């Protein structure tokens, strides 16, 4: 009687096959991750392109780029001056409460919403009126308009870098119904706004707008070397260094760890405020270096950052988007807020951050 033989494999052969499959997975996984990150970088680049296009459409309409944060100058926004900023004046008293002099105003990203297919959100915010009216309407101790609050707090994908895992709502500051801001908390008088990963370029040397601006009729724009500042009214012709060599907007991560424990908080959409704490400017503006590590000073808080390996992306005044290496030439010194003065502009990144310094940048 003939013996039957059964085909099979040994345990050693099985282990070899498993090892080969594991090796292939280990080889392919980084490639898959890199492909996904490349797609995220591409989407981030497209977001910045759309912001640049919106900026130019705004310029076509008002003959100027939007103000970084606005307290007056209605001809640049189409909004009455007395509606742009909360100053404590009687006509701006909301809910029987006088508005604090250390107040807040609409920012550049609120003004460009109609040019980013967000006209409905622009109307929901009611940018034609004082911003504290919106805050008072949505907080619990105000009108408690929860439906409006939900619309305002919806994340805007075109204002977020898909590589950044930060929160949807800002963990930095909360806006108060009386026209001030406070540290992040959830009391009934306060509201949080959505996070953005894109902030306006204010200047060089880690400066942000002045901490003591107000809504006086005589308030004048503070000095800034970049395109955006308080009540800024920058026209293309003012960018004498050339639009292809001047940064408009760059990235700020909501999750960038800069000293081992502390992290950036990203930007905040729609509103900005400057009280005695000039650090609040870091949520709407940036200047100085890129991905600065190991420093707990204001130079890290005011700088640009991103989760992309090796640098961050920027949209320039001509609408082009560039990835700038974090090791780009930069030796800016000094931090703070207010008038830039005569601080040195001597390195490539500073040339790109300033709009009329007179330097030739070459390739970057």
Buried (B, 14 or more C-beta within 10 A) or exposed (E): EEEEEEEEEEEEEEEEEEEEEEEEEEEEEEEEEEEEBEEBBEBBBEBBBBBBBBBBBBBEEBEBBBBBBBBBBEEBBEBEBBBBBBBBEEEBBBBEBBBBBBBBBBBBBBBBBBBBEBEEBBEBBBBBBBBBBBBBBBBBEBBEBEEBBEBBBEBBEBBBBBBBEBBEBBBBBBBBBBBBBBEBEEEEBBBBBBBBBBBBBBBBBBBBBBBEBBBEEEBEBBEBBBBBBBBBBBEBEBBEBEBEBBBBBBBBBBBBEBEEEEBBBBBBBBBBBBBEBBBBBBBBBBBBBBBBEEEEEBBBBBBBBBBBEEBBBBBBBBBEBBBBEBEBEBEBEBBBBBEBEEBEBBBBBBBBBBBBBEBEBEEE
